[in-house]
Structures are given as structure tokens and as C-alpha cells.
Amino acid sequence: MLYKVLDYIKSQRFVNIERLKRDLNISEEEWDLIFLQLRDLGYVVEKDLTNNSNCALCPYAKACKYGCIKG
């Protein structure tokens, strides 16, 4: 499943986590484990986006719930 998630992320410019879980049929518990693996392997970086000035430049800012990964 880890490879499917990596392929999905690689194929997108921005990834909405909720859509990824729905598209790949991943439960919340599975996602938590997959995310930890991706983070530990250095594929993703967890960031607090609540006060990020870059979000103002993002075309998805209005619809964003801080649940994206930049690919």
C-alpha cells in the first residue's frame, strides 16, 4: 500500500489527504501508519500551515483544510 500512496502523491501536484484516503480506500488508522512511515523515510514533512504566508499564494487556499501534501 505504501507504494500505491507514493505513486498517487507523485502523480499529483497537491494531494488532499481525505481524497487520497477515499480514492485508495484507506482507513484513518491505516493512513496514520502510512503517514508515519512516509515521514520516517523522509518522503513527507509534517508542517504547521496555520500561519503560513505561502498559503496566501496557493490557488487552493480557499478550499484548503490544511490537508495537503505538496508533490
TIMILO-83983 format. One record per residue: residue number from 1; residue in three letters; y, x, z of N, C-alpha, C, O in turn. Coordinates in steps of 0.001 Angstrom, whole numbers. Atoms other than C-alpha are relative to their C-alpha. Layout:
N
 num residuo     nyy     nxx     nzz    cayy    caxx    cazz     cyy     cxx     czz     oyy     oxx     ozz
 NUM     ALA       Y       X       Z       Y       X       Z       Y       X       Z       Y       X       Z
...
END
This chain:
71
 num residuo     nyy     nxx     nzz    cayy    caxx    cazz     cyy     cxx     czz     oyy     oxx     ozz
   1     MET   -1192     821       0       0       0       0    1260     867       0    2281     489    -573
   2     LEU   -1148    -894     -61    2328    2917     702     467     387   -1401    1667     431   -1669
   3     TYR    -352    -365    1371    2207    3947   -2953     627   -1171    -763    1526    -970   -1579
   4     LYS    -597    1181     642    2963     387   -4094    1451    -164     435    2321    -473    -379
   5     VAL   -1369     109    -512    6037     324   -1856     872    1085    -617    2004     810   -1015
   6     LEU    -770   -1087     610    7176    3724   -3168     302    -294   -1469    1419     -58   -1930
   7     ASP    -222     363    1406    6727    2561   -6771    1046   -1101    -122    1898   -1058   -1010
   8     TYR    -962    1102       9    8672    -625   -6012    1405     528     252    2343     173    -462
   9     ILE   -1308    -567    -334   11532    1317   -4413     518     846   -1150    1700     788   -1490
  10     LYS    -395    -880    1107   11564    3826   -7263     461    -790   -1225    1299    -316   -1993
  11     SER    -339     795    1184   11823    1052   -9849    1311    -769     152    1786   -1369    -812
  12     GLN   -1227     747    -277   14943    -456   -8242    1136     951     342     902    2053     839
  13     ARG   -1140    -791    -447   18434     866   -7716     278    -277    1478     512     641    2264
  14     PHE    -122     422   -1393   18805   -1101   -4489   -1166    -911     303   -1585   -1702    -543
  15     VAL    1158     794    -383   15958   -2696   -2599     353    -862    1197     768    -359    2241
  16     ASN    -144     920   -1110   16288   -5770    -454   -1354     -73     694   -2362    -414      75
  17     ILE    1255     -90    -734   13665   -5432    2256    -741   -1332      24   -1963   -1365    -126
  18     GLU     658    1314     -35   12990   -9167    2501    -656    -314   -1336   -1766    -845   -1373
  19     ARG     584     242    1332   12421   -9404   -1252   -1212     905    -218   -2223     463    -762
  20     LEU    1121    -929     137   10181   -6315   -1188   -1220    -546     734   -2321    -563     183
  21     LYS    1117     536    -778    8033   -7842    1557    -594   -1232    -668   -1813   -1401    -693
  22     ARG     481    1210     670    7813  -11138    -318    -731     358   -1298   -1818    -157   -1556
  23     ASP     603    -364    1287    7066   -9543   -3714   -1346     704     157   -2260     505    -644
  24     LEU    1240    -754    -208    4371   -7262   -2309    -911    -637    1044   -1947     -77    1402
  25     ASN     803     736    -983    3057   -9822     207    -295     863    1233   -1450    1045    1618
  26     ILE     107    -873   -1169    3711   -7566    3211     527    -755    1218    1615   -1329    1186
  27     SER    -437     656   -1239    3897   -8968    6725    1040     883     702    1217    2054     365
  28     GLU   -1004    -745    -772    6610   -7928    9168    -634    1190     722     -52    2274     766
  29     GLU     703   -1073    -707    4094   -5867   11155    -398    1118    -957    -242    2296    -637
  30     GLU     353   -1007    1002    2827   -4110    8019    1231     778    -435    1181    2000    -576
  31     TRP   -1220    -670     422    6401   -3378    6947     471     998    1044     900    2100     700
  32     ASP    -419    -915   -1058    7216   -1835   10317    -781    1306     -67    -203    2385      65
  33     LEU     830   -1202      98    4296     580    9947     300     792   -1268     382    2020   -1232
  34     ILE    -304    -670    1268    5061    1344    6299    1344     700      92    1481    1838    -357
  35     PHE   -1323    -603    -118    8725    1981    7088     -50    1253     865     582    2259     541
  36     LEU     132   -1187    -854    7796    4365    9903    -627    1160    -771    -195    2305    -637
  37     GLN     636   -1043     806    5520    6271    7524     984     577   -1015    1076    1795   -1169
  38     LEU    -974    -465     991    8211    6443    4827    1084     848     656    1503    1866     105
  39     ARG   -1028    -760    -720   10769    7634    7368    -540    1351     452     128    2372     291
  40     ASP     602   -1240    -478    8422   10237    8863    -273     987   -1132    -217    2201    -937
  41     LEU     244    -854    1165    7609   11543    5380    1290     425    -701    1261    1236   -1627
  42     GLY   -1290    -382     563   11313   11801    4560     414    -758   -1242    1368    -360   -1911
  43     TYR    -343     784    1187   11374    9169    1800    1196    -911     215    1950   -1174    -722
  44     VAL   -1132     858    -310   13886    6917    3544     685     512    1261      75    1170    2103
  45     VAL    -788    -378   -1161   16632    7488    6068     566   -1276     588    1178   -2078    -117
  46     GLU    -502    1183    -683   17498    4847    8611    1456     255     372    1773    1249    1026
  47     LYS   -1419    -147    -274   21260    4341    8834     557   -1296     547      92   -2384     209
  48     ASP    -727    1159    -501   23542    2018   10728    1121    -280    -993    2057     511   -1106
  49     LEU    -973     320    1042   25554     319    7984    1074    -970     469    1894   -1418    -333
  50     THR    -937    1016    -469   27573   -1991   10191    1453     420    -141    2314    -441    -325
  51     ASN   -1376    -476     132   30706     179    9995     136    1005   -1146     944    1930   -1065
  52     ASN      34    -938    1113   30049    1949    6706    1063    -362   -1030    1050   -1460   -1586
  53     SER   -1057     262     981   33092    2255    4444    -549     -52   -1423      83    -643   -2298
  54     ASN     602      45    1329   30786    2758    1442    -441   -1411    -374    -542   -1746   -1554
  55     CYS     416    1377     276   29672    -848    1796    1107    -768    -728     822   -1683   -1500
  56     ALA   -1115     676     669   33139   -1927     640     -45     227   -1510     468    -590   -2275
  57     LEU      94    -329    1425   32396    -277   -2722   -1268    -552    -651   -1415    -511   -1872
  58     CYS    1283     466     507   28951   -1802   -3071     143   -1371    -666     751   -2272     -89
  59     PRO     -96    1297     679   28636   -4641   -5624    -810   -1094     696    -613   -2276     417
  60     TYR     833     972    -702   26091   -6330   -3330     513    -291    1407    -161    -979    2173
  61     ALA    -512      91   -1367   28286   -6207    -205     102   -1439     505    -196   -1695    1672
  62     LYS    -151    1378    -450   28946   -9954     -85   -1318    -668     339   -1370   -1526    1221
  63     ALA    1292     617    -231   25271  -10856    -206    -884     838     932   -1979     410    1297
  64     CYS     820    -938    -761   24028   -7919    1861    -110    -392    1467     849    -847    2091
  65     LYS     257     197   -1431   22479   -8319    5274    -412    1328     612   -1155    1360    1592
  66     TYR     340   -1358    -425   22214   -4524    5728   -1497     251     -97   -2054     995     711
  67     GLY    1430    -169     169   18641   -4707    4498    -354     627   -1323   -1282     178   -1996
  68     CYS     313    -613    1284   18694   -2438    1510    -281    1481     174     117    2112    1154
  69     ILE     266   -1431      82   17461     988     633     544     449   -1331     217    -139   -2363
  70     LYS    -525    -509    1259   19341    2959   -1958   -1064     880    -624   -1541    1831      -5
  71     GLY    1038    -753     680   16866    4264   -4512     525    1117    -829    -252    1835   -1459
END
